[in-house]
């Protein structure tokens, strides 16, 4: 059985954004966190691309934690490399306060 999208030639059905040539997928909890902040996976890719490493403690070798400051808020994306794809395991926002 063929799907309807396979019948349409020339249209790419990549529904997941890519980061470092791998698709970015998300856990159920990460999707809920994205929804609460009115963000999506493309926002997570932007943080991974333009952000800085903000890991406060040592992470496993295959886990990347990046942050990006926007105004007084800092957005954080935590991604695990699962081989064929990347998995967003946490997405959050906290406020930046100067001390």
PyMOL commands that place a pseudoatom at each C-alpha (Angstrom):
pseudoatom trace, name=CA, resn=UNK, resi=1, chain=A, elem=C, hetatm=0, pos=[0.000, 0.000, 0.000]
pseudoatom trace, name=CA, resn=UNK, resi=2, chain=A, elem=C, hetatm=0, pos=[1.381, 3.393, -0.980]
pseudoatom trace, name=CA, resn=UNK, resi=3, chain=A, elem=C, hetatm=0, pos=[0.691, 6.565, 0.914]
pseudoatom trace, name=CA, resn=UNK, resi=4, chain=A, elem=C, hetatm=0, pos=[-0.777, 9.635, -0.729]
pseudoatom trace, name=CA, resn=UNK, resi=5, chain=A, elem=C, hetatm=0, pos=[2.421, 11.638, -0.258]
pseudoatom trace, name=CA, resn=UNK, resi=6, chain=A, elem=C, hetatm=0, pos=[4.429, 9.107, -2.237]
pseudoatom trace, name=CA, resn=UNK, resi=7, chain=A, elem=C, hetatm=0, pos=[2.184, 9.761, -5.219]
pseudoatom trace, name=CA, resn=UNK, resi=8, chain=A, elem=C, hetatm=0, pos=[2.987, 13.464, -5.393]
pseudoatom trace, name=CA, resn=UNK, resi=9, chain=A, elem=C, hetatm=0, pos=[6.366, 13.908, -7.033]
pseudoatom trace, name=CA, resn=UNK, resi=10, chain=A, elem=C, hetatm=0, pos=[8.641, 16.787, -6.189]
pseudoatom trace, name=CA, resn=UNK, resi=11, chain=A, elem=C, hetatm=0, pos=[7.203, 17.493, -2.740]
pseudoatom trace, name=CA, resn=UNK, resi=12, chain=A, elem=C, hetatm=0, pos=[9.386, 16.815, 0.247]
pseudoatom trace, name=CA, resn=UNK, resi=13, chain=A, elem=C, hetatm=0, pos=[7.518, 15.614, 3.323]
pseudoatom trace, name=CA, resn=UNK, resi=14, chain=A, elem=C, hetatm=0, pos=[10.176, 16.373, 5.911]
pseudoatom trace, name=CA, resn=UNK, resi=15, chain=A, elem=C, hetatm=0, pos=[8.035, 17.326, 8.895]
pseudoatom trace, name=CA, resn=UNK, resi=16, chain=A, elem=C, hetatm=0, pos=[10.888, 17.422, 11.381]
pseudoatom trace, name=CA, resn=UNK, resi=17, chain=A, elem=C, hetatm=0, pos=[13.491, 20.213, 11.300]
pseudoatom trace, name=CA, resn=UNK, resi=18, chain=A, elem=C, hetatm=0, pos=[17.123, 19.229, 10.940]
pseudoatom trace, name=CA, resn=UNK, resi=19, chain=A, elem=C, hetatm=0, pos=[20.133, 20.111, 13.076]
pseudoatom trace, name=CA, resn=UNK, resi=20, chain=A, elem=C, hetatm=0, pos=[23.576, 18.855, 12.063]
pseudoatom trace, name=CA, resn=UNK, resi=21, chain=A, elem=C, hetatm=0, pos=[21.968, 16.831, 9.238]
pseudoatom trace, name=CA, resn=UNK, resi=22, chain=A, elem=C, hetatm=0, pos=[19.790, 14.846, 11.658]
pseudoatom trace, name=CA, resn=UNK, resi=23, chain=A, elem=C, hetatm=0, pos=[16.062, 15.150, 12.260]
pseudoatom trace, name=CA, resn=UNK, resi=24, chain=A, elem=C, hetatm=0, pos=[15.047, 16.710, 15.563]
pseudoatom trace, name=CA, resn=UNK, resi=25, chain=A, elem=C, hetatm=0, pos=[12.244, 14.858, 17.339]
pseudoatom trace, name=CA, resn=UNK, resi=26, chain=A, elem=C, hetatm=0, pos=[10.853, 15.450, 20.837]
pseudoatom trace, name=CA, resn=UNK, resi=27, chain=A, elem=C, hetatm=0, pos=[9.648, 13.513, 23.850]
pseudoatom trace, name=CA, resn=UNK, resi=28, chain=A, elem=C, hetatm=0, pos=[6.061, 13.963, 25.036]
pseudoatom trace, name=CA, resn=UNK, resi=29, chain=A, elem=C, hetatm=0, pos=[7.237, 16.061, 27.982]
pseudoatom trace, name=CA, resn=UNK, resi=30, chain=A, elem=C, hetatm=0, pos=[9.337, 18.286, 25.720]
pseudoatom trace, name=CA, resn=UNK, resi=31, chain=A, elem=C, hetatm=0, pos=[6.354, 18.830, 23.408]
pseudoatom trace, name=CA, resn=UNK, resi=32, chain=A, elem=C, hetatm=0, pos=[4.274, 19.903, 26.405]
pseudoatom trace, name=CA, resn=UNK, resi=33, chain=A, elem=C, hetatm=0, pos=[7.044, 22.308, 27.501]
pseudoatom trace, name=CA, resn=UNK, resi=34, chain=A, elem=C, hetatm=0, pos=[7.193, 23.759, 23.980]
pseudoatom trace, name=CA, resn=UNK, resi=35, chain=A, elem=C, hetatm=0, pos=[3.431, 24.224, 23.949]
pseudoatom trace, name=CA, resn=UNK, resi=36, chain=A, elem=C, hetatm=0, pos=[3.385, 26.027, 27.304]
pseudoatom trace, name=CA, resn=UNK, resi=37, chain=A, elem=C, hetatm=0, pos=[5.931, 28.522, 25.961]
pseudoatom trace, name=CA, resn=UNK, resi=38, chain=A, elem=C, hetatm=0, pos=[4.218, 28.881, 22.541]
pseudoatom trace, name=CA, resn=UNK, resi=39, chain=A, elem=C, hetatm=0, pos=[7.322, 27.549, 20.779]
pseudoatom trace, name=CA, resn=UNK, resi=40, chain=A, elem=C, hetatm=0, pos=[7.988, 24.725, 18.314]
pseudoatom trace, name=CA, resn=UNK, resi=41, chain=A, elem=C, hetatm=0, pos=[10.851, 22.489, 17.169]
pseudoatom trace, name=CA, resn=UNK, resi=42, chain=A, elem=C, hetatm=0, pos=[12.132, 25.184, 14.811]
pseudoatom trace, name=CA, resn=UNK, resi=43, chain=A, elem=C, hetatm=0, pos=[12.664, 27.452, 17.839]
pseudoatom trace, name=CA, resn=UNK, resi=44, chain=A, elem=C, hetatm=0, pos=[14.689, 24.658, 19.452]
pseudoatom trace, name=CA, resn=UNK, resi=45, chain=A, elem=C, hetatm=0, pos=[16.840, 24.397, 16.306]
pseudoatom trace, name=CA, resn=UNK, resi=46, chain=A, elem=C, hetatm=0, pos=[17.459, 28.164, 16.451]
pseudoatom trace, name=CA, resn=UNK, resi=47, chain=A, elem=C, hetatm=0, pos=[18.646, 27.848, 20.061]
pseudoatom trace, name=CA, resn=UNK, resi=48, chain=A, elem=C, hetatm=0, pos=[20.916, 24.945, 19.147]
pseudoatom trace, name=CA, resn=UNK, resi=49, chain=A, elem=C, hetatm=0, pos=[22.353, 26.850, 16.154]
pseudoatom trace, name=CA, resn=UNK, resi=50, chain=A, elem=C, hetatm=0, pos=[22.822, 30.304, 17.676]
pseudoatom trace, name=CA, resn=UNK, resi=51, chain=A, elem=C, hetatm=0, pos=[23.026, 29.493, 21.383]
pseudoatom trace, name=CA, resn=UNK, resi=52, chain=A, elem=C, hetatm=0, pos=[25.890, 28.824, 23.748]
pseudoatom trace, name=CA, resn=UNK, resi=53, chain=A, elem=C, hetatm=0, pos=[26.733, 25.818, 25.913]
pseudoatom trace, name=CA, resn=UNK, resi=54, chain=A, elem=C, hetatm=0, pos=[25.074, 26.388, 29.284]
pseudoatom trace, name=CA, resn=UNK, resi=55, chain=A, elem=C, hetatm=0, pos=[25.462, 23.036, 31.012]
pseudoatom trace, name=CA, resn=UNK, resi=56, chain=A, elem=C, hetatm=0, pos=[25.810, 23.655, 34.759]
pseudoatom trace, name=CA, resn=UNK, resi=57, chain=A, elem=C, hetatm=0, pos=[26.966, 20.122, 35.409]
pseudoatom trace, name=CA, resn=UNK, resi=58, chain=A, elem=C, hetatm=0, pos=[28.588, 17.373, 33.410]
pseudoatom trace, name=CA, resn=UNK, resi=59, chain=A, elem=C, hetatm=0, pos=[26.327, 15.778, 30.828]
pseudoatom trace, name=CA, resn=UNK, resi=60, chain=A, elem=C, hetatm=0, pos=[26.636, 12.480, 29.027]
pseudoatom trace, name=CA, resn=UNK, resi=61, chain=A, elem=C, hetatm=0, pos=[28.745, 12.531, 25.899]
pseudoatom trace, name=CA, resn=UNK, resi=62, chain=A, elem=C, hetatm=0, pos=[25.752, 12.397, 23.557]
pseudoatom trace, name=CA, resn=UNK, resi=63, chain=A, elem=C, hetatm=0, pos=[23.757, 15.211, 25.268]
pseudoatom trace, name=CA, resn=UNK, resi=64, chain=A, elem=C, hetatm=0, pos=[23.935, 18.868, 24.177]
pseudoatom trace, name=CA, resn=UNK, resi=65, chain=A, elem=C, hetatm=0, pos=[22.542, 21.707, 26.308]
pseudoatom trace, name=CA, resn=UNK, resi=66, chain=A, elem=C, hetatm=0, pos=[22.400, 25.156, 24.699]
pseudoatom trace, name=CA, resn=UNK, resi=67, chain=A, elem=C, hetatm=0, pos=[20.893, 28.452, 25.799]
pseudoatom trace, name=CA, resn=UNK, resi=68, chain=A, elem=C, hetatm=0, pos=[19.960, 31.617, 23.933]
pseudoatom trace, name=CA, resn=UNK, resi=69, chain=A, elem=C, hetatm=0, pos=[19.183, 34.961, 25.519]
pseudoatom trace, name=CA, resn=UNK, resi=70, chain=A, elem=C, hetatm=0, pos=[16.232, 36.936, 24.122]
pseudoatom trace, name=CA, resn=UNK, resi=71, chain=A, elem=C, hetatm=0, pos=[15.655, 40.153, 26.048]
pseudoatom trace, name=CA, resn=UNK, resi=72, chain=A, elem=C, hetatm=0, pos=[15.359, 39.377, 29.748]
pseudoatom trace, name=CA, resn=UNK, resi=73, chain=A, elem=C, hetatm=0, pos=[14.620, 35.700, 29.111]
pseudoatom trace, name=CA, resn=UNK, resi=74, chain=A, elem=C, hetatm=0, pos=[16.960, 32.786, 28.474]
pseudoatom trace, name=CA, resn=UNK, resi=75, chain=A, elem=C, hetatm=0, pos=[15.674, 29.799, 26.501]
pseudoatom trace, name=CA, resn=UNK, resi=76, chain=A, elem=C, hetatm=0, pos=[17.265, 26.383, 27.015]
pseudoatom trace, name=CA, resn=UNK, resi=77, chain=A, elem=C, hetatm=0, pos=[17.173, 23.318, 24.771]
pseudoatom trace, name=CA, resn=UNK, resi=78, chain=A, elem=C, hetatm=0, pos=[18.580, 19.938, 25.827]
pseudoatom trace, name=CA, resn=UNK, resi=79, chain=A, elem=C, hetatm=0, pos=[19.058, 17.365, 23.064]
pseudoatom trace, name=CA, resn=UNK, resi=80, chain=A, elem=C, hetatm=0, pos=[20.256, 13.749, 23.104]
pseudoatom trace, name=CA, resn=UNK, resi=81, chain=A, elem=C, hetatm=0, pos=[21.867, 12.121, 20.065]
pseudoatom trace, name=CA, resn=UNK, resi=82, chain=A, elem=C, hetatm=0, pos=[20.063, 8.836, 19.347]
pseudoatom trace, name=CA, resn=UNK, resi=83, chain=A, elem=C, hetatm=0, pos=[22.089, 7.812, 16.307]
pseudoatom trace, name=CA, resn=UNK, resi=84, chain=A, elem=C, hetatm=0, pos=[19.784, 8.421, 13.330]
pseudoatom trace, name=CA, resn=UNK, resi=85, chain=A, elem=C, hetatm=0, pos=[18.018, 11.393, 14.918]
pseudoatom trace, name=CA, resn=UNK, resi=86, chain=A, elem=C, hetatm=0, pos=[18.265, 13.920, 17.755]
pseudoatom trace, name=CA, resn=UNK, resi=87, chain=A, elem=C, hetatm=0, pos=[15.755, 13.856, 20.610]
pseudoatom trace, name=CA, resn=UNK, resi=88, chain=A, elem=C, hetatm=0, pos=[14.698, 17.028, 22.417]
pseudoatom trace, name=CA, resn=UNK, resi=89, chain=A, elem=C, hetatm=0, pos=[14.419, 15.990, 26.059]
pseudoatom trace, name=CA, resn=UNK, resi=90, chain=A, elem=C, hetatm=0, pos=[13.919, 19.404, 27.697]
pseudoatom trace, name=CA, resn=UNK, resi=91, chain=A, elem=C, hetatm=0, pos=[12.924, 22.907, 26.633]
pseudoatom trace, name=CA, resn=UNK, resi=92, chain=A, elem=C, hetatm=0, pos=[12.642, 25.698, 29.144]
pseudoatom trace, name=CA, resn=UNK, resi=93, chain=A, elem=C, hetatm=0, pos=[12.729, 29.409, 29.818]
pseudoatom trace, name=CA, resn=UNK, resi=94, chain=A, elem=C, hetatm=0, pos=[14.077, 31.327, 32.767]
pseudoatom trace, name=CA, resn=UNK, resi=95, chain=A, elem=C, hetatm=0, pos=[14.624, 35.021, 33.407]
pseudoatom trace, name=CA, resn=UNK, resi=96, chain=A, elem=C, hetatm=0, pos=[18.029, 36.622, 33.263]
pseudoatom trace, name=CA, resn=UNK, resi=97, chain=A, elem=C, hetatm=0, pos=[18.930, 38.831, 36.184]
pseudoatom trace, name=CA, resn=UNK, resi=98, chain=A, elem=C, hetatm=0, pos=[22.109, 40.826, 36.451]
pseudoatom trace, name=CA, resn=UNK, resi=99, chain=A, elem=C, hetatm=0, pos=[23.867, 40.657, 39.758]
for i in range(1, 99): cmd.bond("trace and resi %d" % i, "trace and resi %d" % (i + 1))
show_as sticks, trace
zoom trace
